[in-house]
Amino acid sequence: MKQLKDKEATLRDILLRAADKGEILEQLAQSLFEMRGDKEELISELVSLHNEGKIDLVAEFSVLRNGEVAGGSFFAVRRFLRRHFHDLRIQHWMM
């Protein structure tokens, strides 16, 4: 998994690569750990990528199970996603 310390890649690039590998939640956990203070850039990029249809945080969150986030805290990821869920545009509705 690519870390945020990669100076040549933007946060957006890192998140997209993680999503392509199916590791977006793991990267989110790592990013939350590394960005202890201001997380506005992370929030903005994740919401933008989701709303642009490049990643699907709702689908990722729906399969999240207790303890299943490799390399990070399940509870930190769940709390982050719940806190920012209202910013996401939902494309697909389940009946």
C-alpha positions, 0 to 999 in steps of 0.5 A: 500500500502506498503511504502518504509520505510519497512526495511525488504523488498527490493524496488524490493519486494515492487514494485512487491507486488504493481504490484500484487495488481494493485497499481504499479502507486500508489507505483511509485508516493509514491516512487517518493515522498519519494525518493526526491534525487537520484532515480537511484535505483527506475529507475533501478528496474522498468526498470528491472522488466518491461524488465524481464516481471514481470510488464508491465509499457507500459500497466499501462501508457496506462490507466493513466488518468489525476488525477487518480493516488491515493496517488500521483501526476499524473504529476510526474508519467507521467513525470517519465514514459515519461523520462524513456520510452526509456529504456523499451523493448517493447514486444507487438506491436499494429497494 
